[in-house]
Amino acid sequence: MSALRLTGEQRAVLEGGSGEAAALAMRIVCRMAGVAGATRLRPIASAHIDGCIYFGDSMLDFAERLVELGAQVSVPTTSNVGSIDLIHPELFQGPPETAAGARRLMDAYLAMGCKATWTCAPYQLQARPAFGEHVCWAESNAIVFANSVLGARTDRYGDFMDICAAIVGLVPDAGLHRDENRRGEVVFDVTGLGEELRAADAFYPALGHLIGLQAEGELPVIVGLPAEVDEDRLKALAASSASSGGVAMFHAVGLTPEAPTLEAALGGEPERRRIEVTAAMVRASRDALGQMPPGTALDAVCIGTPHFSLTEFAKLDAVLADLDPPALASPFYVSTGRWVWEEARRRGHLERAERLGVTVVVDTCTYNTRILPEDSARAMTNSGKWAYYAPGNIGVDVAFGSLRECVLSAVAGHVVREEGTWA
């Protein structure tokens, strides 16, 4: 911390010139700058707060203490998911005291000026960071997406640090805010894989899971992805890699803005390692996310982690229209943000799904809070992140598959596989 140089204005905040809440926030930001080895603080344009999820009294105590001290965010600040769906509170299956704590926590962040977005995918909102813009984003998948797909700059921030940075509008000038830390290091080459496999939606969470496990702290560069890969697939890749390996950024050559070429992605330096990705490796990664034998009865199907986009709602509607099922045999949940939910409904993407009994969950996600009935034991998902966290978070066994396999399984009430792409 002694190496940190503050401006006169920043020192005045630290010494209480902007109030006790800002001074507390500044002390924490300065202490984290010392840990990161930063010599200065950098202004940010916006923040995204992960600390809205209620994990116990410590979360609530910290937020309400800031409110008591009069804290207000100084930059536009969005809110991550909470632990309850405020629009459909009846969906929560946990203890009433947990629901009460979750609501208080969400209220505390609103009191500090955060926007009631309640989404883990703030990049789906109408306003999102520009290329090169410095932000303080928490929530693992959002961090990777901001750095990789948008070309904005954020380090990997966690609970408490995120709201402190939002209050003072500053972060340590360290980590992925700096050019030298954004260079790719380990190359994952997928050019040897078949076109059909690389065109499959389930390929991207499986590849992300593989990259997270094998990157070993080095910044990944992916070579050989199709030119038409969309943001939803990059989102799925980002979320899986962040879950399995703490990845905070990747480059996809020809796709992401800082990687027009392999040389640019590597920052002119030689690659440290190269991993030739085989079909067998990706299949093994897919299976590691969760396999159950076809015919295994399901208690639920859960998609939308990270939150479903408008494009994904349109794809779900198209799959349902193609299959034209008379009913769904397994409960089916889709998690999404408020804005996307409202817009999807306005565009008619939800009519068929809701008629079939699909439950849309907003403000939260089914893997980190008790939405599924307590006796749920087996669930299916198309999300690598959901598959990675749900067994530990909510105690279910998971089957991982494509969106179409998830719908087929919900119709049948048991696991259905279409192995053609993976054969």
N, C-alpha and C positions, 0 to 999 in steps of 0.2 A: 504494500500500500504506500510505502514511503516513496516509491518511484513514480507514483501517479501525480501528474501535474494538472491542477484544476485552474480554470479561468477565474477571474474575480467574481463573476456572476455565479459560477458553480460553487465557489467557496462560500458565498453568501447564503446560498440555499442550504449547504451543509451546516452552516452555523445558525440556522433557524430563521433566516430573513424572509422565507416564504411560508413559514408556519412549521409546526411540530411534525405534521404528517410528512411534508416534503423533506424535512431534515432526516427523519427516520428512513424514508425511502432512499435518500441520497447516501446515507451511511451504508446501507445494504449494497447499493450499486457500486460504491467505492470499494467496499470489501471484496466484492466479486471481481472487480477490476484487478485488485491485488492478486487474487487467486489465478486470474487469467494472464497475469504478467503485462497488463495494459499500462501504457504510460499516459494515456489521455482518455477522455470520454467522447463519444460521438453522438450527435443529435440523431433522433429517429423521426420518421414521418408518421408512423402508426404503430399500434401494438395489438396483439391477440392474446387473450388471457386464458390460460389453461386451468387456473386454480379455482374455477367455478364448480368443479366436481366435489361433492361432499364425501370425504373419506374419514371424517371424524371431527371432534371438537377443535383440534389444532387449526384446521382450515378455517373454521368459523371464527375462532378467537382472533386470528391474525387479521382477517378481512374486517370484522366489526371493530377492532381496535383502530384500524386506519380510518374507518367511517367516523368513529368517536373523535378522532383527532382532526376531522374536517378534510380528509383527503379528496382530491379531485384529479382525474387524469388530465394531462396537458396536451395530449395528441389524440386523434381519432382512435378509438379502442373498441374492438369487437370482443364478444364473449364466446368462449368455447362451450361445449355441451355442459349442462348441469346433470343432476342425478334424477330429475323428474321431468316429465312432459307437462309443462304448465298449462297447455291448452287441453290436454287429455289426462288430467291427474289421476283419473280412475284406473289408468293402465298400470300404475305402480303397485307391485305386489309385496313390497317390503313392510317393515314396521312403521307405524305412524310417526314415531319420533324421528326416524331417519328422513321421512318425507318433510317433516317440519324443519329439520336442520338444513336439508337441501334447499328448501324455499327461502329460508333466512339467508343462506349463503348467496344465492342468486340475487336476492334483494340488495344485499350489501354491495355487490359489484355494480348494480344499477345505480345505487346511491352515490357511487364514486364517479359516475358519468360514463360507464361502459354502455355500449349499445346492446339491446336485447336481441342479439343475433342467435345465440345458443347453437352454434354449429362448429363441428370439427373441420369444416371445409370452407374457411372464410374466403378462399380464392374463387368460390362460386357466387359470391355476392357481386353486385353490380359495380362496386368500387373495389379495386384491388391494387396492390403495389405495382409501380412501374419498374421497368428494367433499371437495375443499378441503384434503386431506392433502398435506403437502410431502414429496417424495421426491427421491432422486437416481437417475434412470434414464438409462442409456446404451442404445444400439441405436436407430437412427433411427425405425423403425416403432413401437416401444414408447413412445418419447417422445411422438409425435403422439397415439397412442391414449390414453395416460394423461392428457394435457392436455385432449384434445378430447372423448373418449367417456366417460371416467371423471370428468373434472373435478378430478382430482388436479393437483398442481403440481410440475413439474420443468422445469429449463432443459435445453438441448441439451448433455448432457455426453458426453465422449469417454473414450477409454482413458487409464488412469493416474489421471485426476481422479476417476473413478467409485470405484475402490477406496480412494483416499485419503479421500473423503467418507464412505464406509462405515466406515472405521476410526475417524474422529473423530466421526461422526454429525452433520456440519455441512456446509453449502454456503453460498456467497455469497448474500446477500439481493439478488438482481438478476434480470434477465431475466423469465422467465415465472412466477417466484415472486411477482411484484408485480402488483397489480391493473391498474395503468396500462399494462402491457405485454401484457395479455390482451384488449384491445379489438380488435375486427375493424376492418379498414381497406379492403380491396378486396372488392367483392361479385361473386360469380359467380352469375348468374341462369340457372337451367336450366328455368324454368317453360314456356318455349316449345318444349321437346322433347316428343316423343310419349310416351305412357304405356308403350308396348311397349319403347321404347329404355331408359327409366328403370327398367324392370323387369328388364332383362337383367343377368346377373352380370358380363359383361365390360365393361359401361358404367362400373363404379366404378373399376377400375384405369385405364381410359382417361381418365376425368374427373380422377382424381388426378394423372396424368401431365401433363395440360393445366394444372391448377391450379399444380403445381410450377413449370412453365415460365413461367407468366404472372403469378404472384404478385409476383415481383421483390422479395422480402424483406418484403412487407407481409402482415399476418395475414389469411387468406382467410375470407370468410363465404359460405356456399352457401345460396341461396334456391331452393326448388322441388323438393327431393327428396321422394319419397313418404313418408308417415308410417310405413309398415311396413318401412322399411329396417332390416336387422338388423346386429348387430355384425360379422359376417363381411364384409359389404359395406363398412361403415365402416373396417374393418381394411384391406381392399384399397385403398380410397381413400387412407387414411393412409400406407400403405407406398409407394404410387406417388408421392404428393406429396412425401414425404420424400426419395425417391431422385432425382427429377428436379429438385427445387428447394430442398432443405434445409428444407422446411416443418416446423415444430415444433409447430404447433397450428392447428386450423381450427374454425370454428363452422358447424354445419348447423342452420338455423333450424327450430325445432319438433322437433328430434331430439337435439341435444347439450345437456348440462345448463346451460350458461351462455348458451344462445341460445333462450329461449322465444319471443322476438320478435326482429325485425331490430334494433329500437332497443336491446334489451338486449345483443345481440351486438356492436353498435357502441359500447357503453358510453356512450350518449347523445350521441356525437359524430357529425358528418356523415360519410358514406362518402367516401373519397378518390377511388375509381374504381368504375365498374360495368362488368362484362363480360357481355354477353348471349351466352350459350353457344348455338351452333347445332349442328345434327346434323352438318353438314360439319366443324366444328371437332373434334367428338368422334371422328368417323371418322378424321380425319387424325391425331389423337392415338393412336388404336388402331393405325393402320397404322405410325406411327413406332415403336411398341413392337416391331414385327417382323412382316414379311409375307413369305411365300413362296408361289409359285403352287400352287394345288391340284394334288395329285399328286406334289409334291416328297417324296422319300424321307426318312424320319426315323430318326435313330440313337437317339433317346430322347424320352420325354415326362416332364416334371418339374413337379410341382405341390407346394404346401405351403410357399410363401414369401410372407408369414410362415407359421409352422408351422400345419398343418392343425388345425382344431378338431373337436370331436365332431360338431357339426352338419354340417360339411363332409364328414366321413367318411360320415355318413348319406346325404348328397346323392350322394356318389360311388357308394355302394352302390345307391341308387335308379336312377342312370343306367345302371350295369352291369346291373341287373335288367331295366330297360326294354329295353336293347339285346340282352341275353342272348347275348353273343358266345361262340363256341366257344373262342376263344383271342385273345391279343394278339400282333400282329405286331412291335410295337416295344417295347423295354424301357420300363417304366413305373415311375417313382419318386415316392413321396409322403414329404415331410419333415414331421416332427411332434415334439412333446415326449414325454418318457417317460410322463408321467401320462396324457396324451390317448391315446397308443398303447395303454397297458394297459387304459384304460377302454373304448376303442373295441373292443378285442378281447373284453372281458368282455360287451359289449352285442351282439356278433355282427356288428358293422359290417364286419369284415375278412375274414370267411369267404370270400365270393365273390371279393373282390379277390386274396387270397392264393392261392386255388385257380387263378386266372388268371395268376399269376406276378408280381403287383404287388409291388415291393420297398418296404417301409416303412423309412425312414431316420430314426433318432433322434439326438439330441445335436448334430447339425450340419445343414448344408444343402447341397444339390447345386450351388449356384451359387458357393460360396466355398471348396470343397475338392474334391479329385479323387476323386469317386465314379463318375462316368461314365468308361467306358474312354477311354484317351488318344486313340484315333482317332475319337472322336465329333465330328462336324462340324456336324450340324443337329439342333436340339431344339425341341420345342414346349412352351409353358407357358400357364397361365391367370393368371400372376402378373406384374403390372407391374414389381415390384421384381426378380424373377428375369430378366425380359426386359431390364431396364435394365443390370444388372450382369454377367450371364453372358458376353456377348461379350468383355468385357475381362478378366474373372476367369478363365474356363476356355476361352476361345477357340472358342466355338460361334456359329453363326448361329442366330437365334431366329425362330420363328413364334409369334405371340401369338393366343390365342383363348379361347373360353369353356370351362368344364369339359366340357360335352357335346362340343364340337369336339375337345378334347384326347383324350377317350375314343374318339370315332369315328376319330381319326387314329391312335391306338395300335392299334386293331383292324385298320385298313387298312394300317398300316405307312407311310403317307404323309399329307401334309397334306390334311385334309378341311374344307371351309368350309360353314357354314349362314348365308347372307347376309341372310335374310329380315328380321331385326330391324334391320339396318343399311342396308337398301335405301333 
